[in-house]
């Protein structure tokens, strides 16, 4: 039997300007979900793209 993926939920505070908020609100409406669900999906999709070593090069900018 396959082992389920371990997930961790966190609280993330973001400051969004009005145009960005409106764009996400429209995405949520088109996907028939809440604003928070839309943000979660957007972040999950972006993180999935970042973790794909074939299509994305991640640059470490934390050490200068």
Predicted model as a PDB file, atoms N, CA, C, CB and O in Angstrom, pLDDT in the B-factor column:
MODEL        1                                                                  
ATOM      1  N   UNK A   1       0.847  -1.186   0.000  1.00 66.00           N  
ATOM      2  CA  UNK A   1       0.000   0.000   0.000  1.00 66.00           C  
ATOM      3  C   UNK A   1       0.889   1.246   0.000  1.00 66.00           C  
ATOM      4  CB  UNK A   1      -0.962   0.000   1.230  1.00 66.00           C  
ATOM      5  O   UNK A   1       1.906   1.280   0.693  1.00 66.00           O  
ATOM      6  N   UNK A   2       0.516   2.256  -0.764  1.00 72.00           N  
ATOM      7  CA  UNK A   2       1.301   3.481  -0.878  1.00 72.00           C  
ATOM      8  C   UNK A   2       1.173   4.320   0.384  1.00 72.00           C  
ATOM      9  CB  UNK A   2       0.860   4.293  -2.101  1.00 72.00           C  
ATOM     10  O   UNK A   2       0.110   4.375   1.002  1.00 72.00           O  
ATOM     11  N   UNK A   3       2.265   4.967   0.757  1.00 76.00           N  
ATOM     12  CA  UNK A   3       2.264   5.856   1.906  1.00 76.00           C  
ATOM     13  C   UNK A   3       1.726   7.215   1.474  1.00 76.00           C  
ATOM     14  CB  UNK A   3       3.689   5.987   2.514  1.00 76.00           C  
ATOM     15  O   UNK A   3       2.191   7.779   0.484  1.00 76.00           O  
ATOM     16  N   UNK A   4       0.736   7.752   2.217  1.00 74.00           N  
ATOM     17  CA  UNK A   4       0.194   9.062   1.839  1.00 74.00           C  
ATOM     18  C   UNK A   4       1.245  10.156   2.003  1.00 74.00           C  
ATOM     19  CB  UNK A   4      -1.049   9.395   2.685  1.00 74.00           C  
ATOM     20  O   UNK A   4       2.125  10.070   2.860  1.00 74.00           O  
ATOM     21  N   UNK A   5       1.134  11.190   1.161  1.00 76.00           N  
ATOM     22  CA  UNK A   5       2.047  12.329   1.249  1.00 76.00           C  
ATOM     23  C   UNK A   5       1.799  13.077   2.550  1.00 76.00           C  
ATOM     24  CB  UNK A   5       1.875  13.276   0.033  1.00 76.00           C  
ATOM     25  O   UNK A   5       0.654  13.269   2.958  1.00 76.00           O  
ATOM     26  N   UNK A   6       2.880  13.498   3.199  1.00 78.00           N  
ATOM     27  CA  UNK A   6       2.765  14.300   4.406  1.00 78.00           C  
ATOM     28  C   UNK A   6       2.625  15.759   3.999  1.00 78.00           C  
ATOM     29  CB  UNK A   6       3.992  14.092   5.343  1.00 78.00           C  
ATOM     30  O   UNK A   6       3.406  16.253   3.186  1.00 78.00           O  
ATOM     31  N   UNK A   7       1.660  16.438   4.542  1.00 75.00           N  
ATOM     32  CA  UNK A   7       1.465  17.858   4.245  1.00 75.00           C  
ATOM     33  C   UNK A   7       1.479  18.657   5.541  1.00 75.00           C  
ATOM     34  CB  UNK A   7       0.135  18.087   3.478  1.00 75.00           C  
ATOM     35  O   UNK A   7       1.154  18.138   6.609  1.00 75.00           O  
ATOM     36  N   UNK A   8       1.849  19.897   5.435  1.00 80.00           N  
ATOM     37  CA  UNK A   8       1.857  20.804   6.567  1.00 80.00           C  
ATOM     38  C   UNK A   8       1.096  22.052   6.177  1.00 80.00           C  
ATOM     39  CB  UNK A   8       3.303  21.146   7.012  1.00 80.00           C  
ATOM     40  O   UNK A   8       1.350  22.647   5.129  1.00 80.00           O  
ATOM     41  N   UNK A   9       0.166  22.442   7.018  1.00 82.00           N  
ATOM     42  CA  UNK A   9      -0.558  23.678   6.762  1.00 82.00           C  
ATOM     43  C   UNK A   9       0.050  24.780   7.602  1.00 82.00           C  
ATOM     44  CB  UNK A   9      -2.068  23.522   7.064  1.00 82.00           C  
ATOM     45  O   UNK A   9       0.395  24.571   8.765  1.00 82.00           O  
ATOM     46  N   UNK A  10       0.179  25.963   7.001  1.00 85.00           N  
ATOM     47  CA  UNK A  10       0.722  27.121   7.700  1.00 85.00           C  
ATOM     48  C   UNK A  10      -0.221  28.299   7.506  1.00 85.00           C  
ATOM     49  CB  UNK A  10       2.150  27.465   7.194  1.00 85.00           C  
ATOM     50  O   UNK A  10      -1.098  28.283   6.643  1.00 85.00           O  
ATOM     51  N   UNK A  11      -0.022  29.299   8.313  1.00 90.00           N  
ATOM     52  CA  UNK A  11      -0.731  30.563   8.151  1.00 90.00           C  
ATOM     53  C   UNK A  11       0.231  31.534   7.498  1.00 90.00           C  
ATOM     54  CB  UNK A  11      -1.266  31.117   9.521  1.00 90.00           C  
ATOM     55  O   UNK A  11       1.367  31.692   7.946  1.00 90.00           O  
ATOM     56  N   UNK A  12      -0.223  32.181   6.442  1.00 88.00           N  
ATOM     57  CA  UNK A  12       0.623  33.093   5.688  1.00 88.00           C  
ATOM     58  C   UNK A  12      -0.088  34.435   5.581  1.00 88.00           C  
ATOM     59  CB  UNK A  12       0.954  32.521   4.278  1.00 88.00           C  
ATOM     60  O   UNK A  12      -1.222  34.511   5.109  1.00 88.00           O  
ATOM     61  N   UNK A  13       0.579  35.479   6.019  1.00 93.00           N  
ATOM     62  CA  UNK A  13       0.004  36.820   5.915  1.00 93.00           C  
ATOM     63  C   UNK A  13       0.584  37.502   4.691  1.00 93.00           C  
ATOM     64  CB  UNK A  13       0.278  37.658   7.201  1.00 93.00           C  
ATOM     65  O   UNK A  13       1.801  37.545   4.508  1.00 93.00           O  
ATOM     66  N   UNK A  14      -0.302  38.040   3.847  1.00 92.00           N  
ATOM     67  CA  UNK A  14       0.132  38.720   2.639  1.00 92.00           C  
ATOM     68  C   UNK A  14      -0.577  40.065   2.533  1.00 92.00           C  
ATOM     69  CB  UNK A  14      -0.142  37.854   1.388  1.00 92.00           C  
ATOM     70  O   UNK A  14      -1.738  40.203   2.918  1.00 92.00           O  
ATOM     71  N   UNK A  15       0.132  41.040   2.011  1.00 96.00           N  
ATOM     72  CA  UNK A  15      -0.465  42.325   1.684  1.00 96.00           C  
ATOM     73  C   UNK A  15      -0.637  42.376   0.178  1.00 96.00           C  
ATOM     74  CB  UNK A  15       0.407  43.519   2.201  1.00 96.00           C  
ATOM     75  O   UNK A  15       0.338  42.357  -0.573  1.00 96.00           O  
ATOM     76  N   UNK A  16      -1.885  42.441  -0.253  1.00 95.00           N  
ATOM     77  CA  UNK A  16      -2.181  42.460  -1.686  1.00 95.00           C  
ATOM     78  C   UNK A  16      -2.706  43.832  -2.075  1.00 95.00           C  
ATOM     79  CB  UNK A  16      -3.207  41.357  -2.058  1.00 95.00           C  
ATOM     80  O   UNK A  16      -3.535  44.411  -1.373  1.00 95.00           O  
ATOM     81  N   UNK A  17      -2.221  44.351  -3.198  1.00 97.00           N  
ATOM     82  CA  UNK A  17      -2.795  45.600  -3.681  1.00 97.00           C  
ATOM     83  C   UNK A  17      -4.172  45.293  -4.280  1.00 97.00           C  
ATOM     84  CB  UNK A  17      -1.853  46.289  -4.738  1.00 97.00           C  
ATOM     85  O   UNK A  17      -4.507  44.134  -4.526  1.00 97.00           O  
ATOM     86  N   UNK A  18      -4.949  46.326  -4.507  1.00 97.00           N  
ATOM     87  CA  UNK A  18      -6.326  46.135  -4.977  1.00 97.00           C  
ATOM     88  C   UNK A  18      -6.426  45.364  -6.296  1.00 97.00           C  
ATOM     89  CB  UNK A  18      -6.989  47.474  -5.137  1.00 97.00           C  
ATOM     90  O   UNK A  18      -7.258  44.463  -6.399  1.00 97.00           O  
ATOM     91  N   UNK A  19      -5.608  45.682  -7.314  1.00 96.00           N  
ATOM     92  CA  UNK A  19      -5.722  44.933  -8.574  1.00 96.00           C  
ATOM     93  C   UNK A  19      -5.416  43.439  -8.411  1.00 96.00           C  
ATOM     94  CB  UNK A  19      -4.784  45.530  -9.612  1.00 96.00           C  
ATOM     95  O   UNK A  19      -6.064  42.597  -9.034  1.00 96.00           O  
ATOM     96  N   UNK A  20      -4.427  43.117  -7.572  1.00 96.00           N  
ATOM     97  CA  UNK A  20      -4.090  41.707  -7.348  1.00 96.00           C  
ATOM     98  C   UNK A  20      -5.218  40.999  -6.611  1.00 96.00           C  
ATOM     99  CB  UNK A  20      -2.777  41.580  -6.553  1.00 96.00           C  
ATOM    100  O   UNK A  20      -5.584  39.876  -6.958  1.00 96.00           O  
ATOM    101  N   UNK A  21      -5.771  41.660  -5.587  1.00 97.00           N  
ATOM    102  CA  UNK A  21      -6.887  41.087  -4.851  1.00 97.00           C  
ATOM    103  C   UNK A  21      -8.063  40.812  -5.789  1.00 97.00           C  
ATOM    104  CB  UNK A  21      -7.316  42.026  -3.712  1.00 97.00           C  
ATOM    105  O   UNK A  21      -8.678  39.747  -5.736  1.00 97.00           O  
ATOM    106  N   UNK A  22      -8.361  41.780  -6.640  1.00 97.00           N  
ATOM    107  CA  UNK A  22      -9.483  41.634  -7.561  1.00 97.00           C  
ATOM    108  C   UNK A  22      -9.250  40.478  -8.531  1.00 97.00           C  
ATOM    109  CB  UNK A  22      -9.708  42.934  -8.334  1.00 97.00           C  
ATOM    110  O   UNK A  22     -10.166  39.710  -8.822  1.00 97.00           O  
ATOM    111  N   UNK A  23      -8.015  40.359  -9.031  1.00 96.00           N  
ATOM    112  CA  UNK A  23      -7.695  39.283  -9.964  1.00 96.00           C  
ATOM    113  C   UNK A  23      -7.893  37.912  -9.299  1.00 96.00           C  
ATOM    114  CB  UNK A  23      -6.244  39.429 -10.473  1.00 96.00           C  
ATOM    115  O   UNK A  23      -8.453  37.000  -9.907  1.00 96.00           O  
ATOM    116  N   UNK A  24      -7.433  37.775  -8.053  1.00 96.00           N  
ATOM    117  CA  UNK A  24      -7.601  36.500  -7.338  1.00 96.00           C  
ATOM    118  C   UNK A  24      -9.070  36.250  -7.023  1.00 96.00           C  
ATOM    119  CB  UNK A  24      -6.772  36.492  -6.036  1.00 96.00           C  
ATOM    120  O   UNK A  24      -9.535  35.113  -7.095  1.00 96.00           O  
ATOM    121  N   UNK A  25      -9.797  37.296  -6.677  1.00 97.00           N  
ATOM    122  CA  UNK A  25     -11.228  37.143  -6.413  1.00 97.00           C  
ATOM    123  C   UNK A  25     -11.962  36.644  -7.659  1.00 97.00           C  
ATOM    124  CB  UNK A  25     -11.832  38.478  -5.939  1.00 97.00           C  
ATOM    125  O   UNK A  25     -12.866  35.815  -7.561  1.00 97.00           O  
ATOM    126  N   UNK A  26     -11.570  37.151  -8.830  1.00 96.00           N  
ATOM    127  CA  UNK A  26     -12.188  36.695 -10.081  1.00 96.00           C  
ATOM    128  C   UNK A  26     -11.823  35.250 -10.372  1.00 96.00           C  
ATOM    129  CB  UNK A  26     -11.761  37.588 -11.252  1.00 96.00           C  
ATOM    130  O   UNK A  26     -12.656  34.487 -10.862  1.00 96.00           O  
ATOM    131  N   UNK A  27     -10.577  34.860 -10.072  1.00 93.00           N  
ATOM    132  CA  UNK A  27     -10.169  33.458 -10.241  1.00 93.00           C  
ATOM    133  C   UNK A  27     -11.023  32.573  -9.335  1.00 93.00           C  
ATOM    134  CB  UNK A  27      -8.647  33.271  -9.919  1.00 93.00           C  
ATOM    135  O   UNK A  27     -11.523  31.534  -9.766  1.00 93.00           O  
ATOM    136  N   UNK A  28     -11.184  32.987  -8.089  1.00 96.00           N  
ATOM    137  CA  UNK A  28     -11.997  32.212  -7.135  1.00 96.00           C  
ATOM    138  C   UNK A  28     -13.423  32.061  -7.651  1.00 96.00           C  
ATOM    139  CB  UNK A  28     -12.003  32.890  -5.741  1.00 96.00           C  
ATOM    140  O   UNK A  28     -14.005  30.979  -7.580  1.00 96.00           O  
ATOM    141  N   UNK A  29     -13.975  33.138  -8.164  1.00 96.00           N  
ATOM    142  CA  UNK A  29     -15.345  33.087  -8.683  1.00 96.00           C  
ATOM    143  C   UNK A  29     -15.441  32.132  -9.870  1.00 96.00           C  
ATOM    144  CB  UNK A  29     -15.816  34.492  -9.097  1.00 96.00           C  
ATOM    145  O   UNK A  29     -16.382  31.343  -9.964  1.00 96.00           O  
ATOM    146  N   UNK A  30     -14.461  32.205 -10.776  1.00 95.00           N  
ATOM    147  CA  UNK A  30     -14.510  31.350 -11.969  1.00 95.00           C  
ATOM    148  C   UNK A  30     -14.312  29.879 -11.622  1.00 95.00           C  
ATOM    149  CB  UNK A  30     -13.449  31.787 -12.975  1.00 95.00           C  
ATOM    150  O   UNK A  30     -14.808  29.000 -12.327  1.00 95.00           O  
ATOM    151  N   UNK A  31     -13.586  29.609 -10.533  1.00 93.00           N  
ATOM    152  CA  UNK A  31     -13.362  28.227 -10.092  1.00 93.00           C  
ATOM    153  C   UNK A  31     -14.400  27.759  -9.085  1.00 93.00           C  
ATOM    154  CB  UNK A  31     -11.983  28.093  -9.488  1.00 93.00           C  
ATOM    155  O   UNK A  31     -14.354  26.627  -8.603  1.00 93.00           O  
ATOM    156  N   UNK A  32     -15.342  28.654  -8.774  1.00 97.00           N  
ATOM    157  CA  UNK A  32     -16.417  28.341  -7.827  1.00 97.00           C  
ATOM    158  C   UNK A  32     -15.854  27.885  -6.481  1.00 97.00           C  
ATOM    159  CB  UNK A  32     -17.339  27.256  -8.405  1.00 97.00           C  
ATOM    160  O   UNK A  32     -16.247  26.852  -5.938  1.00 97.00           O  
ATOM    161  N   UNK A  33     -14.910  28.695  -5.952  1.00 96.00           N  
ATOM    162  CA  UNK A  33     -14.318  28.386  -4.660  1.00 96.00           C  
ATOM    163  C   UNK A  33     -14.148  29.683  -3.870  1.00 96.00           C  
ATOM    164  CB  UNK A  33     -12.954  27.655  -4.830  1.00 96.00           C  
ATOM    165  O   UNK A  33     -14.418  30.770  -4.380  1.00 96.00           O  
ATOM    166  N   UNK A  34     -13.700  29.557  -2.628  1.00 97.00           N  
ATOM    167  CA  UNK A  34     -13.482  30.745  -1.807  1.00 97.00           C  
ATOM    168  C   UNK A  34     -12.176  31.419  -2.204  1.00 97.00           C  
ATOM    169  CB  UNK A  34     -13.467  30.380  -0.308  1.00 97.00           C  
ATOM    170  O   UNK A  34     -11.342  30.838  -2.896  1.00 97.00           O  
ATOM    171  N   UNK A  35     -12.020  32.648  -1.754  1.00 96.00           N  
ATOM    172  CA  UNK A  35     -10.784  33.387  -2.015  1.00 96.00           C  
ATOM    173  C   UNK A  35      -9.585  32.621  -1.456  1.00 96.00           C  
ATOM    174  CB  UNK A  35     -10.854  34.805  -1.398  1.00 96.00           C  
ATOM    175  O   UNK A  35      -8.572  32.476  -2.139  1.00 96.00           O  
ATOM    176  N   UNK A  36      -9.692  32.133  -0.223  1.00 94.00           N  
ATOM    177  CA  UNK A  36      -8.587  31.399   0.400  1.00 94.00           C  
ATOM    178  C   UNK A  36      -8.265  30.116  -0.361  1.00 94.00           C  
ATOM    179  CB  UNK A  36      -8.925  31.068   1.855  1.00 94.00           C  
ATOM    180  O   UNK A  36      -7.093  29.773  -0.518  1.00 94.00           O  
ATOM    181  N   UNK A  37      -9.279  29.406  -0.834  1.00 94.00           N  
ATOM    182  CA  UNK A  37      -9.033  28.197  -1.627  1.00 94.00           C  
ATOM    183  C   UNK A  37      -8.309  28.537  -2.922  1.00 94.00           C  
ATOM    184  CB  UNK A  37     -10.355  27.476  -1.935  1.00 94.00           C  
ATOM    185  O   UNK A  37      -7.433  27.792  -3.359  1.00 94.00           O  
ATOM    186  N   UNK A  38      -8.672  29.661  -3.536  1.00 95.00           N  
ATOM    187  CA  UNK A  38      -8.005  30.079  -4.767  1.00 95.00           C  
ATOM    188  C   UNK A  38      -6.540  30.413  -4.494  1.00 95.00           C  
ATOM    189  CB  UNK A  38      -8.725  31.294  -5.387  1.00 95.00           C  
ATOM    190  O   UNK A  38      -5.666  30.026  -5.270  1.00 95.00           O  
ATOM    191  N   UNK A  39      -6.261  31.123  -3.406  1.00 94.00           N  
ATOM    192  CA  UNK A  39      -4.879  31.445  -3.055  1.00 94.00           C  
ATOM    193  C   UNK A  39      -4.095  30.163  -2.808  1.00 94.00           C  
ATOM    194  CB  UNK A  39      -4.826  32.360  -1.808  1.00 94.00           C  
ATOM    195  O   UNK A  39      -2.963  30.033  -3.272  1.00 94.00           O  
ATOM    196  N   UNK A  40      -4.682  29.217  -2.084  1.00 92.00           N  
ATOM    197  CA  UNK A  40      -4.005  27.940  -1.831  1.00 92.00           C  
ATOM    198  C   UNK A  40      -3.675  27.219  -3.133  1.00 92.00           C  
ATOM    199  CB  UNK A  40      -4.873  27.042  -0.944  1.00 92.00           C  
ATOM    200  O   UNK A  40      -2.568  26.707  -3.297  1.00 92.00           O  
ATOM    201  N   UNK A  41      -4.624  27.178  -4.053  1.00 92.00           N  
ATOM    202  CA  UNK A  41      -4.382  26.510  -5.342  1.00 92.00           C  
ATOM    203  C   UNK A  41      -3.296  27.209  -6.136  1.00 92.00           C  
ATOM    204  CB  UNK A  41      -5.665  26.457  -6.166  1.00 92.00           C  
ATOM    205  O   UNK A  41      -2.431  26.555  -6.719  1.00 92.00           O  
ATOM    206  N   UNK A  42      -3.335  28.538  -6.164  1.00 91.00           N  
ATOM    207  CA  UNK A  42      -2.331  29.315  -6.892  1.00 91.00           C  
ATOM    208  C   UNK A  42      -0.945  29.047  -6.318  1.00 91.00           C  
ATOM    209  CB  UNK A  42      -2.656  30.825  -6.833  1.00 91.00           C  
ATOM    210  O   UNK A  42       0.007  28.833  -7.068  1.00 91.00           O  
ATOM    211  N   UNK A  43      -0.827  29.058  -4.994  1.00 90.00           N  
ATOM    212  CA  UNK A  43       0.468  28.798  -4.359  1.00 90.00           C  
ATOM    213  C   UNK A  43       0.942  27.366  -4.616  1.00 90.00           C  
ATOM    214  CB  UNK A  43       0.378  29.056  -2.851  1.00 90.00           C  
ATOM    215  O   UNK A  43       2.123  27.140  -4.882  1.00 90.00           O  
ATOM    216  N   UNK A  44       0.023  26.401  -4.537  1.00 88.00           N  
ATOM    217  CA  UNK A  44       0.397  25.002  -4.792  1.00 88.00           C  
ATOM    218  C   UNK A  44       0.886  24.825  -6.224  1.00 88.00           C  
ATOM    219  CB  UNK A  44      -0.795  24.063  -4.522  1.00 88.00           C  
ATOM    220  O   UNK A  44       1.865  24.117  -6.459  1.00 88.00           O  
ATOM    221  N   UNK A  45       0.220  25.457  -7.179  1.00 89.00           N  
ATOM    222  CA  UNK A  45       0.631  25.360  -8.582  1.00 89.00           C  
ATOM    223  C   UNK A  45       2.010  26.001  -8.789  1.00 89.00           C  
ATOM    224  CB  UNK A  45      -0.417  26.037  -9.498  1.00 89.00           C  
ATOM    225  O   UNK A  45       2.851  25.458  -9.505  1.00 89.00           O  
ATOM    226  N   UNK A  46       2.230  27.151  -8.160  1.00 89.00           N  
ATOM    227  CA  UNK A  46       3.521  27.831  -8.295  1.00 89.00           C  
ATOM    228  C   UNK A  46       4.634  27.008  -7.653  1.00 89.00           C  
ATOM    229  CB  UNK A  46       3.463  29.232  -7.658  1.00 89.00           C  
ATOM    230  O   UNK A  46       5.723  26.895  -8.216  1.00 89.00           O  
ATOM    231  N   UNK A  47       4.370  26.436  -6.487  1.00 86.00           N  
ATOM    232  CA  UNK A  47       5.386  25.615  -5.826  1.00 86.00           C  
ATOM    233  C   UNK A  47       5.669  24.344  -6.606  1.00 86.00           C  
ATOM    234  CB  UNK A  47       4.946  25.265  -4.412  1.00 86.00           C  
ATOM    235  O   UNK A  47       6.808  23.877  -6.636  1.00 86.00           O  
ATOM    236  N   UNK A  48       4.660  23.786  -7.230  1.00 87.00           N  
ATOM    237  CA  UNK A  48       4.876  22.586  -8.046  1.00 87.00           C  
ATOM    238  C   UNK A  48       5.782  22.914  -9.227  1.00 87.00           C  
ATOM    239  CB  UNK A  48       3.528  22.010  -8.544  1.00 87.00           C  
ATOM    240  O   UNK A  48       6.647  22.113  -9.580  1.00 87.00           O  
ATOM    241  N   UNK A  49       5.595  24.079  -9.843  1.00 85.00           N  
ATOM    242  CA  UNK A  49       6.462  24.484 -10.952  1.00 85.00           C  
ATOM    243  C   UNK A  49       7.895  24.707 -10.471  1.00 85.00           C  
ATOM    244  CB  UNK A  49       5.922  25.764 -11.616  1.00 85.00           C  
ATOM    245  O   UNK A  49       8.847  24.364 -11.172  1.00 85.00           O  
ATOM    246  N   UNK A  50       8.049  25.278  -9.281  1.00 82.00           N  
ATOM    247  CA  UNK A  50       9.385  25.518  -8.731  1.00 82.00           C  
ATOM    248  C   UNK A  50      10.119  24.223  -8.419  1.00 82.00           C  
ATOM    249  CB  UNK A  50       9.289  26.363  -7.476  1.00 82.00           C  
ATOM    250  O   UNK A  50      11.345  24.161  -8.512  1.00 82.00           O  
ATOM    251  N   UNK A  51       9.371  23.186  -8.047  1.00 78.00           N  
ATOM    252  CA  UNK A  51      10.014  21.935  -7.659  1.00 78.00           C  
ATOM    253  C   UNK A  51      10.334  21.044  -8.848  1.00 78.00           C  
ATOM    254  CB  UNK A  51       9.138  21.187  -6.694  1.00 78.00           C  
ATOM    255  O   UNK A  51      10.907  19.968  -8.676  1.00 78.00           O  
ATOM    256  N   UNK A  52       9.969  21.479 -10.068  1.00 70.00           N  
ATOM    257  CA  UNK A  52      10.255  20.703 -11.270  1.00 70.00           C  
ATOM    258  C   UNK A  52      11.641  21.088 -11.776  1.00 70.00           C  
ATOM    259  CB  UNK A  52       9.170  20.940 -12.369  1.00 70.00           C  
ATOM    260  O   UNK A  52      11.803  22.154 -12.369  1.00 70.00           O  
ATOM    261  N   UNK A  53      12.656  20.225 -11.549  1.00 64.00           N  
ATOM    262  CA  UNK A  53      14.024  20.591 -11.904  1.00 64.00           C  
ATOM    263  C   UNK A  53      14.275  20.695 -13.406  1.00 64.00           C  
ATOM    264  CB  UNK A  53      14.964  19.598 -11.323  1.00 64.00           C  
ATOM    265  O   UNK A  53      15.274  21.283 -13.821  1.00 64.00           O  
ATOM    266  N   UNK A  54      13.396  20.141 -14.217  1.00 59.00           N  
ATOM    267  CA  UNK A  54      13.586  20.173 -15.663  1.00 59.00           C  
ATOM    268  C   UNK A  54      13.221  21.540 -16.230  1.00 59.00           C  
ATOM    269  CB  UNK A  54      12.749  19.082 -16.337  1.00 59.00           C  
ATOM    270  O   UNK A  54      13.892  22.035 -17.135  1.00 59.00           O  
ATOM    271  N   UNK A  55      12.173  22.147 -15.710  1.00 53.00           N  
ATOM    272  CA  UNK A  55      11.680  23.391 -16.296  1.00 53.00           C  
ATOM    273  C   UNK A  55      12.042  24.641 -15.518  1.00 53.00           C  
ATOM    274  CB  UNK A  55      10.214  23.321 -16.428  1.00 53.00           C  
ATOM    275  O   UNK A  55      11.868  25.747 -16.028  1.00 53.00           O  
ATOM    276  N   UNK A  56      12.543  24.498 -14.291  1.00 48.00           N  
ATOM    277  CA  UNK A  56      12.788  25.668 -13.460  1.00 48.00           C  
ATOM    278  C   UNK A  56      14.154  25.592 -12.804  1.00 48.00           C  
ATOM    279  CB  UNK A  56      11.705  25.806 -12.401  1.00 48.00           C  
ATOM    280  O   UNK A  56      14.526  24.561 -12.245  1.00 48.00           O  
ATOM    281  N   UNK A  57      14.892  26.675 -12.872  1.00 53.00           N  
ATOM    282  CA  UNK A  57      16.145  26.777 -12.144  1.00 53.00           C  
ATOM    283  C   UNK A  57      15.899  27.651 -10.929  1.00 53.00           C  
ATOM    284  CB  UNK A  57      17.288  27.355 -13.041  1.00 53.00           C  
ATOM    285  O   UNK A  57      15.509  28.811 -11.068  1.00 53.00           O  
ATOM    286  N   UNK A  58      16.119  27.113  -9.748  1.00 49.00           N  
ATOM    287  CA  UNK A  58      15.913  27.869  -8.512  1.00 49.00           C  
ATOM    288  C   UNK A  58      17.238  28.497  -8.113  1.00 49.00           C  
ATOM    289  CB  UNK A  58      15.356  26.957  -7.367  1.00 49.00           C  
ATOM    290  O   UNK A  58      18.240  27.803  -7.935  1.00 49.00           O  
ATOM    291  N   UNK A  59      17.232  29.807  -7.976  1.00 52.00           N  
ATOM    292  CA  UNK A  59      18.440  30.518  -7.604  1.00 52.00           C  
ATOM    293  C   UNK A  59      18.379  30.867  -6.128  1.00 52.00           C  
ATOM    294  CB  UNK A  59      18.623  31.785  -8.461  1.00 52.00           C  
ATOM    295  O   UNK A  59      17.385  31.418  -5.656  1.00 52.00           O  
ATOM    296  N   UNK A  60      19.452  30.545  -5.391  1.00 48.00           N  
ATOM    297  CA  UNK A  60      19.540  30.867  -3.975  1.00 48.00           C  
ATOM    298  C   UNK A  60      20.041  32.290  -3.842  1.00 48.00           C  
ATOM    299  CB  UNK A  60      20.469  29.874  -3.222  1.00 48.00           C  
ATOM    300  O   UNK A  60      21.197  32.574  -4.158  1.00 48.00           O  
ATOM    301  N   UNK A  61      19.179  33.194  -3.375  1.00 51.00           N  
ATOM    302  CA  UNK A  61      19.563  34.590  -3.213  1.00 51.00           C  
ATOM    303  C   UNK A  61      19.758  34.948  -1.742  1.00 51.00           C  
ATOM    304  CB  UNK A  61      18.514  35.501  -3.838  1.00 51.00           C  
ATOM    305  O   UNK A  61      19.924  36.122  -1.410  1.00 51.00           O  
ATOM    306  N   UNK A  62      19.739  33.953  -0.859  1.00 51.00           N  
ATOM    307  CA  UNK A  62      19.845  34.235   0.561  1.00 51.00           C  
ATOM    308  C   UNK A  62      21.279  34.467   1.018  1.00 51.00           C  
ATOM    309  CB  UNK A  62      19.248  33.111   1.341  1.00 51.00           C  
ATOM    310  O   UNK A  62      21.496  35.062   2.073  1.00 51.00           O  
ATOM    311  N   UNK A  63      22.271  34.006   0.239  1.00 50.00           N  
ATOM    312  CA  UNK A  63      23.674  34.127   0.646  1.00 50.00           C  
ATOM    313  C   UNK A  63      24.455  35.093  -0.224  1.00 50.00           C  
ATOM    314  CB  UNK A  63      24.338  32.777   0.613  1.00 50.00           C  
ATOM    315  O   UNK A  63      25.607  34.837  -0.575  1.00 50.00           O  
ATOM    316  N   UNK A  64      23.822  36.203  -0.570  1.00 46.00           N  
ATOM    317  CA  UNK A  64      24.554  37.221  -1.335  1.00 46.00           C  
ATOM    318  C   UNK A  64      24.458  37.008  -2.739  1.00 46.00           C  
ATOM    319  CB  UNK A  64      25.949  37.272  -0.976  1.00 46.00           C  
ATOM    320  O   UNK A  64      25.019  37.777  -3.520  1.00 46.00           O  
TER     321      UNK A  64                                                      
ENDMDL                                                                          
END                                                                             
